[in-house]
Amino acid sequence: MARFSRIDVALTMKETGMVPVFYHADAEVCKNVVKACYDGGVRLFEFTNRGDFAIEVFTEVTKWAAKECPEMIMGVGSIIDEATAALYIANGANFIVSPLIDEGTAKVCNKRKIAWSPGCGSVTEIGRAHELGAEVVKIFPGSQVGGPGFVKAVKGPMPWASIMPTGGVSPDEANLKLWFDAGVTCVGMGSQLFPKDVLTEKNYGYITEKCAYALNVIKSFRK
């Protein structure tokens, strides 16, 4: 059962403004990355469902995080069907992120009161996601869909939409300012936060510093 409610997830997304997105086949690497993000102030973490036995890695890391990073809200991304969503929910996922709208996934999440953020690329899809119970919708791929300009355009006729872009987001002030000026609720951040050389060198302090910096920048936009 989820440790955090869908309300907790939505509020934390809004309050912190950032969700790291990460996958690695080695659970120990994942633990180190989660801890580095946690030490940097991050309180939501999206584990990407990629690779064989990904759910086993997620389960191990989530059990560990409950003890070592108790305030971290662990979720899972790249979910495209209800069966996979149900498996991750049974193994501790507190939120589900999808690259697309799948009604079966929406129903499973709603039955269990799990936050669901589907990927959308148009106003019509965002409206459909709202009908299916999504509080925060994902814009994916963020840059290719239209970037900050697309978000700003959507917020015109739909100012109530809570939007989280993933893809094209980096932990630097100029990039983050574009997105938050456009009106995003939070941003998903992947490879820009976890360079390959940093992981190879096990320089987890770099990740902590980048997270802290990005969160402080985001906070400054909201004063």
C-alpha positions as CSV (number, residue, x, y, z in Angstrom):
1,M,0.0,0.0,0.0
2,A,1.2,3.5,-0.8
3,R,2.8,5.4,2.1
4,F,1.7,8.7,0.7
5,S,-1.7,9.8,-0.5
6,R,-2.4,11.2,-3.9
7,I,-3.0,14.5,-2.2
8,D,0.4,14.3,-0.6
9,V,2.0,13.7,-4.0
10,A,0.2,16.6,-5.7
11,L,1.0,19.0,-2.9
12,T,4.7,18.0,-2.8
13,M,5.0,18.3,-6.6
14,K,3.7,21.9,-6.3
15,E,5.8,22.7,-3.2
16,T,9.1,21.4,-4.3
17,G,8.7,21.9,-8.1
18,M,11.0,19.1,-9.2
19,V,10.9,15.4,-9.7
20,P,14.1,13.5,-10.7
21,V,13.6,10.8,-13.3
22,F,16.1,7.9,-13.2
23,Y,16.7,4.3,-14.0
24,H,19.7,1.9,-13.4
25,A,19.7,-1.8,-13.4
26,D,21.9,-1.8,-10.2
27,A,19.9,-1.3,-7.1
28,E,22.9,0.0,-5.2
29,V,23.5,2.7,-7.8
30,C,19.8,3.7,-7.5
31,K,20.0,3.8,-3.7
32,N,23.0,6.2,-3.9
33,V,21.2,8.4,-6.4
34,V,18.0,8.5,-4.3
35,K,20.1,9.4,-1.2
36,A,22.0,12.1,-3.1
37,C,18.7,13.6,-4.3
38,Y,17.2,13.4,-0.8
39,D,20.2,15.1,0.7
40,G,19.8,17.9,-1.8
41,G,16.2,18.5,-0.7
42,V,14.2,16.4,-3.2
43,R,11.1,14.7,-1.8
44,L,9.8,12.9,-4.9
45,F,11.6,10.4,-7.1
46,E,10.4,8.8,-10.3
47,F,12.0,5.4,-11.0
48,T,11.7,4.7,-14.7
49,N,10.3,1.3,-15.7
50,R,13.0,0.2,-18.1
51,G,15.0,-3.0,-18.5
52,D,14.5,-6.6,-17.4
53,F,13.6,-7.0,-13.7
54,A,13.1,-3.3,-13.2
55,I,10.3,-3.9,-10.7
56,E,12.6,-6.0,-8.6
57,V,15.1,-3.1,-8.5
58,F,12.3,-0.7,-7.6
59,T,11.0,-2.9,-4.8
60,E,14.4,-3.2,-3.2
61,V,15.1,0.5,-3.5
62,T,11.7,1.5,-2.2
63,K,11.9,-0.7,0.9
64,W,15.4,0.8,1.6
65,A,14.2,4.3,1.0
66,A,11.3,3.9,3.5
67,K,13.9,3.5,6.2
68,E,16.9,5.6,5.0
69,C,15.0,8.5,3.3
70,P,11.6,8.4,5.1
71,E,10.2,11.6,3.5
72,M,11.0,10.5,-0.1
73,I,7.9,9.8,-2.1
74,M,8.8,7.0,-4.5
75,G,6.9,6.6,-7.8
76,V,7.4,5.0,-11.1
77,G,7.4,6.2,-14.7
78,S,7.1,4.9,-18.3
79,I,4.0,2.9,-17.3
80,I,1.7,2.2,-20.3
81,D,-0.7,-0.5,-19.1
82,E,-2.8,-1.3,-16.1
83,A,-1.2,-4.6,-15.3
84,T,2.2,-3.0,-14.9
85,A,0.7,-0.2,-12.9
86,A,-0.9,-2.7,-10.5
87,L,2.3,-4.6,-10.0
88,Y,4.2,-1.4,-9.1
89,I,1.4,-0.2,-6.8
90,A,1.5,-3.6,-5.0
91,N,5.3,-3.1,-4.5
92,G,5.0,0.4,-3.0
93,A,4.7,2.9,-5.7
94,N,3.1,6.2,-4.5
95,F,2.5,7.6,-7.9
96,I,2.4,6.5,-11.5
97,V,3.6,8.5,-14.5
98,S,2.8,7.5,-18.1
99,P,4.0,8.7,-21.5
100,L,0.5,8.4,-22.7
101,I,-3.2,8.3,-21.7
102,D,-4.3,4.7,-20.8
103,E,-7.8,4.5,-19.3
104,G,-7.1,1.1,-17.7
105,T,-4.1,2.6,-15.8
106,A,-6.3,5.5,-14.7
107,K,-8.9,3.2,-13.3
108,V,-6.4,1.1,-11.4
109,C,-4.8,4.2,-9.9
110,N,-8.2,5.8,-9.0
111,K,-9.4,2.6,-7.3
112,R,-6.3,2.7,-5.1
113,K,-6.2,6.5,-4.7
114,I,-2.8,6.6,-6.3
115,A,-1.7,9.8,-8.1
116,W,-1.5,9.3,-11.9
117,S,0.3,11.7,-14.3
118,P,-0.3,10.8,-18.0
119,G,1.7,12.2,-20.8
120,C,-0.2,14.7,-23.0
121,G,0.6,16.6,-26.1
122,S,-2.5,18.6,-26.8
123,V,-5.2,20.6,-25.0
124,T,-7.7,17.8,-25.9
125,E,-5.5,15.2,-24.2
126,I,-5.0,17.3,-21.1
127,G,-8.8,17.7,-20.9
128,R,-9.2,13.9,-21.2
129,A,-6.6,13.3,-18.5
130,H,-8.6,15.6,-16.2
131,E,-11.8,13.7,-16.9
132,L,-9.9,10.5,-15.9
133,G,-8.8,11.9,-12.6
134,A,-5.3,13.3,-13.3
135,E,-4.3,16.1,-10.9
136,V,-0.9,16.9,-12.5
137,V,-0.5,16.1,-16.2
138,K,2.8,15.4,-17.9
139,I,3.9,17.2,-21.0
140,F,6.0,14.7,-23.0
141,P,8.3,15.1,-24.7
142,G,8.5,18.6,-23.3
143,S,10.6,20.3,-25.9
144,Q,9.3,18.5,-28.9
145,V,5.6,19.1,-27.9
146,G,6.3,22.9,-27.9
147,G,8.4,23.7,-24.8
148,P,7.5,26.6,-22.4
149,G,5.5,28.3,-25.2
150,F,3.1,25.4,-25.4
151,V,2.6,25.4,-21.6
152,K,1.9,29.2,-21.7
153,A,-0.6,28.7,-24.5
154,V,-2.4,25.9,-22.6
155,K,-2.7,27.9,-19.4
156,G,-4.6,30.6,-21.3
157,P,-7.9,28.7,-21.8
158,M,-7.1,26.2,-19.0
159,P,-5.5,28.1,-16.1
160,W,-6.4,25.4,-13.7
161,A,-4.2,22.8,-15.5
162,S,-1.3,21.6,-13.4
163,I,1.5,20.7,-15.8
164,M,4.8,18.8,-15.4
165,P,7.1,18.8,-18.4
166,T,9.7,16.1,-18.8
167,G,12.2,16.3,-21.6
168,G,14.1,19.4,-22.3
169,V,14.5,20.5,-18.7
170,S,17.9,21.1,-17.2
171,P,19.1,22.2,-13.7
172,D,20.1,25.7,-14.7
173,E,18.5,29.0,-13.9
174,A,17.8,30.1,-17.5
175,N,16.1,26.9,-18.5
176,L,14.0,26.6,-15.3
177,K,12.9,30.3,-15.5
178,L,11.5,29.6,-19.0
179,W,9.4,26.8,-17.7
180,F,8.2,28.3,-14.5
181,D,7.4,31.7,-16.1
182,A,5.2,29.7,-18.5
183,G,3.3,28.4,-15.6
184,V,4.4,24.8,-14.9
185,T,3.6,23.2,-11.5
186,C,6.8,21.2,-11.4
187,V,9.4,19.8,-13.8
188,G,10.7,16.3,-14.4
189,M,14.4,16.1,-14.8
190,G,16.4,13.1,-16.0
191,S,19.7,12.9,-17.9
192,Q,20.7,16.5,-17.3
193,L,20.7,15.8,-13.6
194,F,22.6,12.5,-13.9
195,P,25.4,12.8,-16.4
196,K,27.0,9.4,-17.3
197,D,30.5,10.5,-16.2
198,V,29.1,11.4,-12.8
199,L,27.6,8.0,-12.3
200,T,30.7,6.3,-13.6
201,E,32.9,8.2,-11.1
202,K,30.3,7.7,-8.3
203,N,30.3,11.5,-7.8
204,Y,27.1,11.5,-5.9
205,G,27.9,14.8,-4.3
206,Y,27.5,16.4,-7.7
207,I,23.9,15.2,-7.8
208,T,23.2,16.6,-4.3
209,E,24.6,20.0,-5.3
210,K,22.6,20.1,-8.5
211,C,19.4,19.2,-6.7
212,A,19.9,21.8,-4.0
213,Y,20.8,24.4,-6.6
214,A,17.7,23.7,-8.8
215,L,15.4,23.7,-5.8
216,N,16.7,27.0,-4.6
217,V,16.3,28.5,-8.1
218,I,12.7,27.2,-8.3
219,K,12.0,28.6,-4.9
220,S,13.3,32.0,-5.9
221,F,10.8,32.2,-8.7
222,R,7.9,31.7,-6.2
223,K,8.7,34.5,-3.8
